[in-house]
Amino acid sequence: MPKLNIGFIGAGGIARAHAYSLNALRFYYDDSPEIILHSVTSAREESRQRFAEKYGFHMAEDLKAFFANDALDAVFILGPNDVHYEHLLIALQMPNVKYIYLEKPVCASKSEERQMKSIHENLKKDIRIQVGFQYVLAASVRQALTLWHSDALGKPLHFDIKYYHADYLQKSYRDKRRTRLTPAPGGGAMADLGSHAVSLAMAFFGENLRIINALQAGHFKDVPPDSDLFSSIALIDEKTKAVGNLSASRISPGTGDTLSFELFAENGALRFSLAQLEYFDYFLEKDGKWIRQPVCSDFRPHSGFPSVHVPPGWLRSMIHAHYVFLTGHDKQAFIPDLKHGLAVQRIVRETATHLAVFRDETD
């Protein structure tokens, strides 16, 4: 198997999940490349040194040294939202980097979005960019997508998609994450959480969804009014004329960390929740009943580890996202590439515009 030297930009919580997933690849896939955790960089020397020592990276470097490191084959961009674009530009200039994993949101402004479109259009064929929307690769979502696109449920009618958690109700939690409270579209609930929900909506309905309006709720003195803690948007699929609501929340008590969707069509419906990854439900109008579809770890290629019969956990989809990213071998997978990331970002940006209108009308 080929060897790939991996570099991380960022040493926070999501970086730990990526390090775990990369280390786990060899257990699941016989054709996984040999992963070498080569270098990590972040703004603070103490955090990157500690991360390198704890998770087995060969070295920790400052940004200048990292970007001059010609040993790197793949770069994972895992820093704050407002530097994703800047780090992508530099990673594209690194001579030996052929793989770039870009965490969402892909950028933080309309001008960056416009320039990223140019990057996508002129991207060299030997460079692969994948965006961190791993939920479209969850086993239950993959099977739900197959059913939905089979037309067995008929023409789409309407939908409801939610991504909720509650931690930002606590001031101590907000104080530790001030950089996450920046104005939309660079920050806020829709950028950080809702972008996953938009990604799912586009996997089912296509990337030409259009936003109609938006609502915002949740007001704390220490949170800027243009950083949404809860936001809800109305969308329409221009092709099928299906409409739906998509909401993202950081302030919904009792939700834990819950991503869910319900999709309704002329001949049936389906529903899914991240709280029950081991199945999804679908309804057939002709039979008049809901059917629970158990889901095993049916990732391609099939893995015997730990067993094809075990429920697929949260991290399993991220592991498979890394496999798809580094090998391109799962031709059935929905790939959240840069084009997809930009389509999601368009909705996130337009949400910010509609929220500004909503705030003006309600103040």
C-alpha contacts under 8 A as a table, 3 or more apart, distances in Angstrom:
res1	aa1	res2	aa2	distance
1	M	31	D	6.68
1	M	32	S	6.93
1	M	33	P	5.12
1	M	34	E	6.19
2	P	33	P	5.09
2	P	34	E	5.97
3	K	33	P	5.76
3	K	34	E	4.56
3	K	35	I	6.09
3	K	36	I	7.08
4	L	33	P	6.71
4	L	34	E	6.15
4	L	35	I	5.34
4	L	36	I	5.98
4	L	72	L	7.63
4	L	73	D	5.75
4	L	74	A	7.00
5	N	35	I	6.48
5	N	36	I	4.85
5	N	37	L	6.15
5	N	38	H	5.49
5	N	71	A	6.71
5	N	72	L	5.01
5	N	73	D	5.23
5	N	74	A	6.41
6	I	35	I	7.03
6	I	36	I	5.96
6	I	37	L	5.06
6	I	38	H	5.39
6	I	39	S	6.79
6	I	72	L	5.94
6	I	73	D	6.23
6	I	74	A	4.95
6	I	75	V	6.01
6	I	76	F	7.66
7	G	37	L	6.68
7	G	38	H	5.84
7	G	39	S	4.77
7	G	40	V	5.55
7	G	41	T	7.97
7	G	72	L	6.29
7	G	73	D	7.91
7	G	74	A	6.16
7	G	75	V	4.79
7	G	76	F	6.23
8	F	11	A	7.43
8	F	15	A	7.52
8	F	39	S	6.44
8	F	40	V	4.59
8	F	41	T	6.25
8	F	75	V	5.86
8	F	76	F	4.86
8	F	77	I	6.40
8	F	78	L	6.97
9	I	40	V	6.00
9	I	41	T	5.07
9	I	42	S	5.91
9	I	75	V	7.33
9	I	76	F	6.08
9	I	77	I	5.07
9	I	78	L	5.50
9	I	79	G	6.02
10	G	15	A	6.41
10	G	40	V	7.07
10	G	41	T	5.99
10	G	42	S	4.85
10	G	43	A	7.87
10	G	48	R	7.79
10	G	77	I	6.90
10	G	78	L	4.85
10	G	79	G	4.56
11	A	14	I	7.87
11	A	15	A	5.42
11	A	16	R	7.33
11	A	40	V	7.25
11	A	41	T	7.14
11	A	42	S	6.06
11	A	47	S	6.66
11	A	48	R	5.87
11	A	51	F	6.17
11	A	78	L	7.58
11	A	79	G	7.65
12	G	15	A	5.30
12	G	16	R	6.77
12	G	78	L	7.91
12	G	79	G	7.79
13	G	16	R	5.36
13	G	17	A	6.93
14	I	17	A	5.17
14	I	18	H	6.46
14	I	78	L	7.12
15	A	18	H	5.07
15	A	19	A	6.15
15	A	78	L	6.37
16	R	19	A	5.07
16	R	20	Y	6.18
16	R	55	Y	7.88
17	A	20	Y	5.13
17	A	21	S	6.19
17	A	315	L	7.61
18	H	21	S	5.04
18	H	22	L	6.14
18	H	318	M	7.63
19	A	22	L	5.27
19	A	23	N	6.21
19	A	55	Y	7.10
20	Y	23	N	5.22
20	Y	24	A	6.17
21	S	24	A	5.03
21	S	25	L	6.42
21	S	315	L	7.20
21	S	316	R	7.96
21	S	318	M	6.48
21	S	319	I	4.65
21	S	322	H	7.17
22	L	25	L	5.46
22	L	35	I	6.98
22	L	319	I	6.80
22	L	322	H	6.81
23	N	26	R	6.98
23	N	35	I	7.26
24	A	27	F	5.55
24	A	28	Y	7.00
24	A	319	I	7.00
25	L	28	Y	5.49
25	L	29	Y	6.06
25	L	32	S	6.28
25	L	319	I	6.45
25	L	320	H	7.97
25	L	322	H	7.83
25	L	323	Y	6.85
26	R	29	Y	5.53
26	R	30	D	6.65
26	R	32	S	5.84
26	R	33	P	7.85
26	R	34	E	7.65
27	F	30	D	7.76
27	F	305	F	6.62
28	Y	303	S	5.45
28	Y	304	G	7.18
28	Y	305	F	5.65
29	Y	32	S	5.27
29	Y	301	P	7.44
29	Y	303	S	6.50
32	S	323	Y	6.90
32	S	327	T	7.28
33	P	326	L	7.56
33	P	327	T	7.68
36	I	57	F	7.91
37	L	56	G	6.73
37	L	57	F	4.74
37	L	58	H	6.45
38	H	57	F	5.28
38	H	58	H	4.92
38	H	59	M	6.32
38	H	72	L	7.38
39	S	52	A	7.53
39	S	57	F	5.68
39	S	58	H	5.94
39	S	59	M	4.88
39	S	60	A	5.50
39	S	61	E	6.84
39	S	66	F	7.34
40	V	48	R	6.34
40	V	51	F	7.82
40	V	52	A	6.51
40	V	57	F	6.89
40	V	59	M	6.64
40	V	60	A	4.93
40	V	61	E	6.27
40	V	66	F	7.63
41	T	48	R	5.74
41	T	60	A	5.77
41	T	61	E	5.16
41	T	62	D	5.57
41	T	63	L	5.94
41	T	66	F	6.60
42	S	45	E	6.97
42	S	47	S	7.26
42	S	48	R	5.65
42	S	61	E	7.93
42	S	62	D	6.80
42	S	63	L	6.94
42	S	79	G	7.59
43	A	48	R	7.95
43	A	62	D	7.41
43	A	63	L	7.60
44	R	47	S	5.56
44	R	48	R	6.51
45	E	48	R	5.39
45	E	49	Q	6.07
45	E	61	E	7.95
45	E	62	D	7.25
46	E	49	Q	5.32
46	E	50	R	6.15
47	S	50	R	5.18
47	S	51	F	6.05
48	R	51	F	4.98
48	R	52	A	6.04
48	R	60	A	5.80
48	R	61	E	7.65
49	Q	52	A	5.19
49	Q	53	E	6.25
49	Q	59	M	7.80
49	Q	60	A	5.48
50	R	53	E	5.27
50	R	54	K	6.07
51	F	54	K	5.21
51	F	55	Y	5.95
51	F	57	F	7.84
52	A	55	Y	5.53
52	A	56	G	5.63
52	A	57	F	4.54
52	A	58	H	6.89
52	A	59	M	6.28
52	A	60	A	5.95
53	E	56	G	5.59
53	E	57	F	6.56
57	F	60	A	7.37
61	E	64	K	7.92
61	E	65	A	5.85
61	E	66	F	5.61
62	D	65	A	5.50
62	D	66	F	6.07
63	L	66	F	5.00
63	L	67	F	6.12
64	K	67	F	5.41
64	K	68	A	6.38
65	A	68	A	5.10
65	A	69	N	6.22
66	F	69	N	5.13
67	F	90	I	7.08
67	F	91	A	7.12
67	F	94	M	6.66
68	A	94	M	7.28
69	N	72	L	6.31
69	N	94	M	7.96
70	D	94	M	7.03
70	D	95	P	6.69
70	D	96	N	6.18
71	A	96	N	7.13
72	L	75	V	7.22
72	L	96	N	6.40
72	L	97	V	6.00
73	D	96	N	5.59
73	D	97	V	4.29
73	D	98	K	5.85
73	D	99	Y	6.58
74	A	97	V	5.32
74	A	98	K	6.10
74	A	99	Y	4.51
74	A	100	I	5.77
74	A	101	Y	7.81
75	V	91	A	6.98
75	V	97	V	6.98
75	V	99	Y	6.38
75	V	100	I	5.00
75	V	101	Y	6.35
76	F	100	I	5.90
76	F	101	Y	4.67
76	F	102	L	6.17
76	F	103	E	7.79
77	I	84	H	6.63
77	I	87	H	6.85
77	I	88	L	7.29
77	I	100	I	7.36
77	I	101	Y	6.08
77	I	102	L	4.97
77	I	103	E	6.07
78	L	84	H	7.70
78	L	102	L	6.95
78	L	103	E	5.68
79	G	83	V	6.82
79	G	84	H	6.76
80	P	83	V	5.87
80	P	84	H	6.84
80	P	179	T	7.50
81	N	84	H	5.50
81	N	104	K	7.41
81	N	105	P	6.37
81	N	106	V	7.50
81	N	107	C	6.51
81	N	108	A	6.45
81	N	186	G	6.16
81	N	187	G	7.12
82	D	85	Y	7.30
82	D	107	C	6.54
82	D	108	A	5.37
82	D	186	G	6.17
83	V	86	E	5.14
83	V	87	H	6.06
83	V	107	C	7.53
84	H	87	H	5.26
84	H	88	L	6.08
84	H	102	L	7.37
84	H	103	E	7.67
84	H	105	P	7.89
84	H	106	V	6.15
84	H	107	C	5.69
84	H	108	A	7.92
85	Y	88	L	5.06
85	Y	89	L	6.32
85	Y	106	V	6.72
85	Y	107	C	5.27
85	Y	108	A	7.73
85	Y	112	E	6.69
85	Y	116	M	7.79
86	E	89	L	5.31
86	E	90	I	6.56
87	H	90	I	5.19
87	H	91	A	6.03
88	L	91	A	5.04
88	L	92	L	6.15
88	L	100	I	7.87
88	L	102	L	7.64
89	L	92	L	5.33
89	L	93	Q	6.72
90	I	93	Q	5.17
90	I	94	M	6.68
91	A	94	M	5.25
91	A	97	V	7.09
91	A	100	I	7.45
92	L	95	P	7.85
92	L	97	V	7.18
94	M	97	V	5.71
97	V	100	I	7.45
97	V	127	I	7.65
98	K	126	D	6.41
98	K	127	I	4.49
98	K	128	R	6.16
99	Y	127	I	5.88
99	Y	128	R	4.95
99	Y	129	I	6.08
99	Y	325	F	7.68
99	Y	326	L	7.14
100	I	127	I	7.71
100	I	128	R	6.24
100	I	129	I	4.79
100	I	130	Q	6.53
101	Y	129	I	5.80
101	Y	130	Q	5.00
101	Y	131	V	5.87
101	Y	132	G	7.00
101	Y	325	F	7.73
102	L	106	V	6.67
102	L	129	I	7.07
102	L	130	Q	6.10
102	L	131	V	4.74
102	L	132	G	6.06
103	E	106	V	6.54
103	E	131	V	5.58
103	E	132	G	4.59
103	E	133	F	7.84
104	K	107	C	7.70
104	K	131	V	6.35
104	K	132	G	5.67
104	K	133	F	7.22
104	K	191	A	7.87
104	K	192	D	7.22
104	K	195	S	7.42
104	K	341	G	7.48
105	P	108	A	7.26
105	P	186	G	7.49
105	P	191	A	6.09
105	P	192	D	6.79
105	P	195	S	6.95
105	P	341	G	7.42
105	P	345	Q	6.64
106	V	131	V	7.42
106	V	341	G	6.23
106	V	342	L	6.98
106	V	345	Q	6.93
107	C	112	E	6.18
107	C	113	E	6.31
107	C	186	G	6.87
107	C	345	Q	7.51
108	A	112	E	6.84
108	A	113	E	7.66
108	A	184	A	7.95
108	A	185	P	5.80
108	A	186	G	3.93
108	A	187	G	7.63
109	S	112	E	5.29
109	S	113	E	6.22
109	S	185	P	6.61
109	S	186	G	6.59
109	S	349	R	7.47
110	K	113	E	4.92
110	K	114	R	6.15
110	K	349	R	7.11
111	S	114	R	5.09
111	S	115	Q	6.32
112	E	115	Q	5.12
112	E	116	M	6.04
113	E	116	M	5.03
113	E	117	K	6.37
113	E	342	L	6.87
113	E	345	Q	7.53
113	E	346	R	7.94
114	R	117	K	5.29
114	R	118	S	6.81
115	Q	118	S	5.15
115	Q	119	I	6.41
116	M	119	I	4.81
116	M	120	H	6.19
116	M	342	L	7.71
117	K	120	H	5.07
117	K	121	E	6.24
117	K	339	K	7.66
117	K	342	L	7.28
118	S	121	E	5.10
118	S	122	N	6.21
119	I	122	N	5.25
119	I	123	L	5.70
120	H	123	L	5.12
120	H	338	L	6.64
120	H	339	K	6.78
123	L	127	I	7.08
124	K	127	I	5.65
125	K	128	R	7.58
128	R	325	F	7.61
129	I	325	F	7.93
129	I	337	D	5.95
129	I	338	L	6.06
130	Q	325	F	6.42
130	Q	335	I	7.41
130	Q	336	P	5.90
130	Q	337	D	4.51
130	Q	338	L	6.14
131	V	336	P	5.55
131	V	337	D	5.67
131	V	338	L	6.30
131	V	341	G	6.12
132	G	336	P	7.43
133	F	136	V	6.47
133	F	196	H	6.02
133	F	199	S	6.85
133	F	336	P	6.29
134	Q	137	L	5.39
134	Q	138	A	6.97
134	Q	317	S	5.87
134	Q	318	M	5.37
134	Q	321	A	5.92
135	Y	138	A	5.17
135	Y	141	V	7.31
135	Y	196	H	7.25
135	Y	200	L	7.47
135	Y	317	S	6.56
135	Y	318	M	7.82
136	V	141	V	6.07
136	V	142	R	6.70
136	V	199	S	7.48
136	V	200	L	6.09
136	V	203	A	7.21
136	V	334	F	6.66
136	V	336	P	7.92
137	L	141	V	6.70
137	L	142	R	6.04
137	L	317	S	5.44
137	L	318	M	7.70
137	L	320	H	7.12
137	L	321	A	6.57
137	L	333	A	6.81
137	L	334	F	6.86
138	A	141	V	5.25
138	A	142	R	6.07
138	A	277	L	7.95
138	A	312	P	7.65
138	A	314	W	7.82
138	A	316	R	7.41
138	A	317	S	4.69
139	A	142	R	5.07
139	A	143	Q	6.34
139	A	277	L	7.93
139	A	295	V	6.79
139	A	296	C	7.15
139	A	297	S	6.08
139	A	298	D	6.22
139	A	299	F	6.60
139	A	312	P	6.69
139	A	317	S	7.17
140	S	143	Q	5.25
140	S	144	A	6.10
140	S	272	F	7.87
140	S	277	L	6.37
140	S	278	E	6.73
140	S	279	Y	5.94
140	S	280	F	6.20
140	S	295	V	5.80
141	V	144	A	4.92
141	V	145	L	5.99
141	V	272	F	7.70
141	V	280	F	7.97
142	R	145	L	5.14
142	R	146	T	6.37
142	R	333	A	7.54
143	Q	146	T	5.03
143	Q	147	L	6.37
143	Q	295	V	7.94
144	A	147	L	5.16
144	A	148	W	6.09
144	A	270	L	7.57
144	A	280	F	7.17
145	L	148	W	5.03
145	L	149	H	6.05
145	L	203	A	7.64
145	L	204	F	6.44
146	T	149	H	5.39
146	T	150	S	6.12
147	L	150	S	5.17
147	L	151	D	7.27
147	L	152	A	6.78
147	L	153	L	7.76
148	W	151	D	6.03
148	W	152	A	6.96
148	W	153	L	6.52
148	W	204	F	7.26
149	H	152	A	7.84
149	H	204	F	7.61
150	S	153	L	7.79
151	D	154	G	4.98
151	D	155	K	7.26
152	A	267	N	7.29
153	L	156	P	7.92
153	L	265	A	5.84
153	L	266	E	6.59
153	L	267	N	4.60
153	L	268	G	4.76
153	L	269	A	6.55
153	L	284	L	7.00
154	G	265	A	5.65
154	G	266	E	5.24
154	G	267	N	5.05
154	G	268	G	7.12
155	K	240	T	7.23
155	K	265	A	5.33
155	K	266	E	5.50
155	K	267	N	7.54
156	P	240	T	6.61
156	P	242	A	5.66
156	P	263	L	7.66
156	P	264	F	6.11
156	P	265	A	4.09
156	P	266	E	6.48
157	L	240	T	7.87
157	L	241	K	7.42
157	L	242	A	4.56
157	L	243	V	6.72
157	L	263	L	7.94
157	L	264	F	5.59
157	L	265	A	4.83
157	L	266	E	6.63
158	H	242	A	5.02
158	H	243	V	4.80
158	H	244	G	5.14
158	H	263	L	6.28
158	H	264	F	5.37
158	H	265	A	7.01
159	F	242	A	7.71
159	F	243	V	6.53
159	F	244	G	4.47
159	F	245	N	6.50
159	F	261	F	7.37
159	F	262	E	5.62
159	F	263	L	4.46
159	F	264	F	5.96
160	D	244	G	5.55
160	D	245	N	4.98
160	D	246	L	5.90
160	D	261	F	5.63
160	D	262	E	5.27
160	D	263	L	6.61
161	I	197	A	6.38
161	I	201	A	7.63
161	I	244	G	7.96
161	I	245	N	6.44
161	I	246	L	4.74
161	I	247	S	6.50
161	I	259	L	7.68
161	I	260	S	5.84
161	I	261	F	4.23
161	I	262	E	6.48
162	K	194	G	7.69
162	K	197	A	6.62
162	K	246	L	5.78
162	K	247	S	4.95
162	K	248	A	5.92
162	K	258	T	7.70
162	K	259	L	5.64
162	K	260	S	5.36
162	K	261	F	6.28
163	Y	193	L	6.19
163	Y	194	G	6.25
163	Y	196	H	7.86
163	Y	197	A	6.45
163	Y	247	S	6.50
163	Y	248	A	4.94
163	Y	249	S	6.45
163	Y	257	D	7.46
163	Y	258	T	5.63
163	Y	259	L	4.25
163	Y	260	S	6.51
164	Y	193	L	7.74
164	Y	247	S	7.95
164	Y	248	A	5.69
164	Y	249	S	4.59
164	Y	250	R	6.10
164	Y	251	I	7.61
164	Y	252	S	6.31
164	Y	255	T	6.21
164	Y	256	G	7.43
164	Y	257	D	5.91
164	Y	258	T	5.30
164	Y	259	L	6.48
165	H	249	S	5.99
165	H	250	R	4.90
165	H	251	I	6.20
165	H	252	S	5.67
165	H	253	P	7.20
165	H	254	G	7.82
165	H	255	T	5.33
165	H	256	G	5.13
165	H	257	D	4.67
165	H	258	T	6.44
166	A	169	L	5.96
166	A	249	S	7.37
166	A	250	R	4.91
166	A	251	I	4.20
166	A	252	S	4.71
166	A	253	P	5.14
166	A	254	G	7.06
166	A	255	T	6.53
166	A	256	G	6.46
166	A	257	D	7.73
167	D	170	Q	5.98
167	D	173	Y	6.55
167	D	250	R	6.28
167	D	251	I	6.57
168	Y	171	K	6.86
168	Y	173	Y	5.98
168	Y	174	R	5.58
168	Y	229	L	7.75
168	Y	250	R	5.47
168	Y	251	I	5.70
169	L	173	Y	7.84
169	L	174	R	7.83
169	L	250	R	7.38
169	L	251	I	5.32
170	Q	173	Y	5.34
170	Q	174	R	6.48
171	K	174	R	4.95
171	K	175	D	6.04
172	S	175	D	5.13
172	S	176	K	6.58
173	Y	176	K	5.41
173	Y	177	R	6.61
174	R	177	R	5.15
174	R	178	R	6.16
174	R	181	L	7.92
175	D	178	R	5.68
177	R	180	R	5.46
177	R	181	L	7.12
178	R	181	L	5.32
178	R	182	T	7.48
179	T	182	T	5.95
179	T	187	G	7.91
180	R	187	G	5.56
180	R	188	G	6.45
181	L	187	G	5.91
181	L	188	G	5.77
181	L	223	V	6.51
181	L	224	P	7.11
181	L	227	S	5.69
182	T	186	G	6.58
182	T	187	G	4.81
182	T	188	G	6.51
182	T	224	P	7.32
182	T	226	D	7.86
182	T	227	S	5.71
183	P	186	G	6.14
183	P	187	G	5.36
183	P	188	G	6.41
183	P	224	P	7.10
183	P	225	P	7.99
183	P	226	D	5.00
183	P	227	S	4.28
183	P	228	D	7.55
184	A	187	G	4.82
184	A	188	G	5.59
184	A	190	M	7.80
184	A	191	A	6.93
184	A	226	D	6.43
184	A	227	S	5.60
184	A	228	D	7.09
184	A	348	V	7.82
184	A	349	R	7.24
184	A	352	A	5.34
185	P	188	G	7.17
185	P	190	M	7.81
185	P	191	A	6.03
185	P	348	V	5.86
185	P	349	R	5.04
185	P	351	T	7.64
185	P	352	A	5.65
186	G	191	A	6.51
187	G	190	M	7.69
187	G	191	A	5.49
187	G	192	D	6.56
187	G	227	S	6.54
188	G	191	A	5.52
188	G	192	D	6.24
188	G	227	S	4.89
188	G	228	D	4.88
188	G	229	L	6.21
189	A	192	D	5.35
189	A	193	L	5.40
189	A	194	G	6.19
189	A	227	S	7.73
189	A	228	D	5.67
189	A	229	L	5.39
189	A	230	F	6.13
189	A	231	S	6.94
189	A	248	A	5.61
189	A	249	S	5.74
189	A	250	R	6.18
190	M	193	L	5.49
190	M	194	G	3.97
190	M	195	S	5.94
190	M	228	D	7.25
190	M	230	F	7.75
190	M	231	S	6.52
190	M	247	S	7.60
190	M	248	A	5.53
190	M	249	S	7.76
190	M	348	V	6.36
190	M	351	T	7.81
191	A	194	G	5.79
191	A	195	S	5.34
191	A	348	V	5.95
192	D	195	S	6.16
192	D	196	H	7.76
193	L	196	H	5.75
193	L	197	A	7.11
193	L	248	A	6.01
193	L	249	S	7.52
194	G	197	A	4.93
194	G	198	V	6.13
194	G	246	L	7.68
194	G	247	S	6.56
194	G	248	A	4.83
194	G	249	S	7.99
194	G	348	V	7.91
195	S	198	V	4.95
195	S	199	S	6.06
195	S	344	V	6.27
195	S	345	Q	7.41
195	S	348	V	6.78
196	H	199	S	5.03
196	H	200	L	6.39
197	A	200	L	5.12
197	A	201	A	6.22
197	A	246	L	7.13
197	A	247	S	7.97
197	A	248	A	7.94
197	A	259	L	7.50
198	V	201	A	4.93
198	V	202	M	6.17
198	V	246	L	7.54
198	V	344	V	5.96
198	V	347	I	7.57
199	S	202	M	5.22
199	S	203	A	6.25
199	S	336	P	8.00
199	S	340	H	7.60
199	S	341	G	7.83
199	S	344	V	5.98
200	L	203	A	4.99
200	L	204	F	6.47
201	A	204	F	5.35
201	A	205	F	5.92
201	A	206	G	7.46
202	M	205	F	4.96
202	M	206	G	4.41
202	M	207	E	4.99
202	M	208	N	7.78
202	M	209	L	7.18
202	M	344	V	7.86
203	A	206	G	5.81
203	A	207	E	7.62
203	A	334	F	7.35
205	F	209	L	7.44
205	F	237	D	6.65
206	G	209	L	6.83
206	G	237	D	7.83
207	E	340	H	7.27
207	E	343	A	6.00
207	E	344	V	7.78
208	N	237	D	6.72
208	N	238	E	6.81
208	N	343	A	7.87
209	L	235	L	6.43
209	L	236	I	5.71
209	L	237	D	4.79
209	L	238	E	6.46
210	R	235	L	5.48
210	R	236	I	5.34
210	R	237	D	6.54
210	R	238	E	7.15
210	R	347	I	7.52
211	I	214	A	8.00
211	I	233	I	6.81
211	I	234	A	5.83
211	I	235	L	4.51
211	I	236	I	6.55
211	I	347	I	6.81
211	I	350	E	7.20
211	I	351	T	7.42
212	I	233	I	7.30
212	I	234	A	5.36
212	I	235	L	5.73
212	I	236	I	7.28
213	N	233	I	5.75
213	N	234	A	5.52
213	N	235	L	7.78
213	N	351	T	7.68
213	N	354	H	5.81
213	N	355	L	7.97
214	A	231	S	6.91
214	A	232	S	5.52
214	A	233	I	4.26
214	A	234	A	6.40
214	A	351	T	6.34
214	A	354	H	5.42
214	A	355	L	5.60
214	A	358	F	6.96
215	L	231	S	5.50
215	L	232	S	5.15
215	L	233	I	6.45
215	L	354	H	7.90
215	L	355	L	6.14
215	L	358	F	6.31
216	Q	228	D	6.36
216	Q	229	L	7.58
216	Q	230	F	5.63
216	Q	231	S	4.45
216	Q	232	S	6.56
216	Q	355	L	6.45
216	Q	358	F	7.40
216	Q	359	R	7.75
217	A	228	D	7.21
217	A	229	L	6.64
217	A	230	F	5.18
217	A	231	S	6.47
218	G	228	D	7.50
218	G	229	L	5.70
218	G	230	F	6.22
218	G	251	I	7.41
219	H	223	V	7.17
219	H	225	P	7.09
219	H	229	L	7.83
220	F	223	V	5.34
220	F	224	P	7.99
221	K	224	P	7.53
223	V	227	S	6.86
224	P	227	S	5.44
225	P	228	D	7.05
226	D	355	L	7.90
226	D	356	A	7.28
228	D	231	S	6.11
229	L	249	S	5.88
229	L	250	R	5.40
229	L	251	I	6.44
230	F	247	S	7.37
230	F	248	A	5.70
230	F	249	S	4.25
230	F	250	R	6.22
230	F	251	I	6.77
231	S	247	S	5.63
231	S	248	A	5.55
231	S	249	S	6.56
232	S	245	N	6.81
232	S	246	L	5.66
232	S	247	S	4.08
232	S	248	A	6.48
233	I	245	N	5.73
233	I	246	L	5.37
233	I	247	S	6.25
233	I	351	T	7.05
234	A	243	V	7.32
234	A	244	G	5.80
234	A	245	N	4.73
234	A	246	L	6.56
235	L	243	V	5.59
235	L	244	G	5.37
235	L	245	N	6.25
235	L	246	L	7.50
236	I	241	K	6.13
236	I	242	A	5.79
236	I	243	V	4.33
236	I	244	G	6.54
237	D	240	T	5.79
237	D	241	K	5.12
237	D	242	A	5.27
237	D	243	V	6.24
238	E	241	K	5.20
238	E	242	A	7.59
249	S	252	S	6.22
252	S	255	T	6.11
253	P	256	G	7.67
255	T	258	T	6.00
258	T	273	S	6.93
258	T	274	L	5.75
258	T	275	A	6.20
259	L	273	S	5.74
259	L	274	L	5.15
259	L	275	A	7.59
260	S	271	R	7.46
260	S	272	F	5.46
260	S	273	S	4.12
260	S	274	L	6.13
261	F	271	R	5.56
261	F	272	F	5.49
261	F	273	S	6.61
262	E	269	A	7.32
262	E	270	L	5.87
262	E	271	R	4.34
262	E	272	F	6.74
263	L	269	A	5.51
263	L	270	L	5.41
263	L	271	R	6.33
264	F	268	G	6.28
264	F	269	A	4.36
264	F	270	L	6.74
265	A	268	G	5.29
265	A	269	A	5.70
267	N	284	L	6.10
267	N	285	E	5.22
267	N	286	K	7.32
268	G	282	Y	7.23
268	G	283	F	5.00
268	G	284	L	4.46
268	G	285	E	5.11
269	A	282	Y	5.51
269	A	283	F	5.00
269	A	284	L	6.90
270	L	280	F	7.34
270	L	281	D	5.50
270	L	282	Y	4.02
270	L	283	F	6.14
271	R	280	F	6.04
271	R	281	D	5.31
271	R	282	Y	6.35
272	F	276	Q	7.59
272	F	277	L	7.98
272	F	279	Y	7.54
272	F	280	F	4.92
272	F	281	D	6.56
273	S	276	Q	5.57
273	S	277	L	6.76
273	S	280	F	7.49
274	L	277	L	5.30
276	Q	279	Y	6.24
276	Q	280	F	7.77
277	L	280	F	7.62
277	L	295	V	7.89
277	L	311	P	7.25
277	L	312	P	6.36
277	L	313	G	6.64
277	L	314	W	7.52
278	E	294	P	5.93
278	E	295	V	5.10
278	E	296	C	6.65
278	E	311	P	5.05
278	E	312	P	6.02
278	E	313	G	7.87
279	Y	292	R	6.74
279	Y	293	Q	5.38
279	Y	294	P	4.28
279	Y	295	V	4.93
280	F	292	R	6.07
280	F	293	Q	5.44
280	F	294	P	6.81
280	F	295	V	7.55
281	D	290	W	6.59
281	D	291	I	5.57
281	D	292	R	4.48
281	D	293	Q	5.80
282	Y	290	W	5.64
282	Y	291	I	5.36
282	Y	292	R	6.62
282	Y	293	Q	7.51
283	F	287	D	7.99
283	F	288	G	7.19
283	F	289	K	5.76
283	F	290	W	4.36
283	F	291	I	6.06
284	L	287	D	5.45
284	L	288	G	6.03
284	L	289	K	6.43
284	L	290	W	7.02
285	E	288	G	4.96
285	E	289	K	7.33
295	V	298	D	7.60
295	V	311	P	6.97
295	V	312	P	7.67
296	C	308	V	6.19
296	C	309	H	5.21
296	C	310	V	5.90
296	C	311	P	5.38
296	C	312	P	6.21
297	S	302	H	7.91
297	S	307	S	7.92
297	S	308	V	5.36
297	S	309	H	6.57
297	S	310	V	6.50
297	S	311	P	6.39
297	S	312	P	5.20
298	D	302	H	6.23
298	D	308	V	6.77
299	F	302	H	5.69
299	F	303	S	7.45
299	F	320	H	7.33
300	R	303	S	7.76
300	R	330	D	5.75
301	P	330	D	7.11
302	H	308	V	7.17
303	S	306	P	7.78
303	S	307	S	7.04
303	S	308	V	6.35
304	G	307	S	4.78
304	G	308	V	5.75
305	F	308	V	7.07
306	P	310	V	7.22
307	S	310	V	5.61
312	P	316	R	6.08
312	P	317	S	7.76
313	G	316	R	5.31
313	G	317	S	7.45
314	W	317	S	6.22
314	W	318	M	7.47
315	L	318	M	5.14
315	L	319	I	6.28
316	R	319	I	5.06
316	R	320	H	6.31
317	S	320	H	5.10
317	S	321	A	6.08
318	M	321	A	4.85
318	M	322	H	6.35
319	I	322	H	5.22
319	I	323	Y	6.41
320	H	323	Y	4.85
320	H	324	V	6.11
321	A	324	V	5.19
321	A	325	F	6.01
322	H	325	F	4.89
322	H	326	L	6.07
323	Y	326	L	5.35
323	Y	327	T	5.87
323	Y	328	G	7.38
323	Y	329	H	7.93
324	V	327	T	5.40
324	V	328	G	4.71
324	V	329	H	6.14
324	V	330	D	6.08
324	V	333	A	7.91
324	V	335	I	7.99
325	F	328	G	5.87
328	G	331	K	7.17
330	D	333	A	5.66
336	P	339	K	7.74
336	P	340	H	5.40
336	P	341	G	6.54
337	D	340	H	5.28
337	D	341	G	6.24
338	L	341	G	4.83
338	L	342	L	6.09
339	K	342	L	5.21
339	K	343	A	6.29
340	H	343	A	5.03
340	H	344	V	6.29
341	G	344	V	5.17
341	G	345	Q	6.12
342	L	345	Q	4.80
342	L	346	R	6.16
343	A	346	R	5.21
343	A	347	I	6.91
344	V	347	I	5.43
344	V	348	V	6.43
345	Q	348	V	4.87
345	Q	349	R	5.98
346	R	349	R	5.16
346	R	350	E	6.08
347	I	350	E	5.05
347	I	351	T	5.94
348	V	351	T	5.05
348	V	352	A	6.58
349	R	352	A	5.24
349	R	353	T	6.70
350	E	353	T	5.03
350	E	354	H	6.30
351	T	354	H	5.15
351	T	355	L	6.02
352	A	355	L	5.09
352	A	356	A	6.28
353	T	356	A	5.26
353	T	357	V	6.65
354	H	357	V	5.10
354	H	358	F	6.27
355	L	358	F	4.87
355	L	359	R	6.13
356	A	359	R	5.16
356	A	360	D	6.27
357	V	360	D	5.15
357	V	361	E	6.24
358	F	361	E	5.17
358	F	362	T	6.20
359	R	362	T	5.22
359	R	363	D	5.83
360	D	363	D	5.56
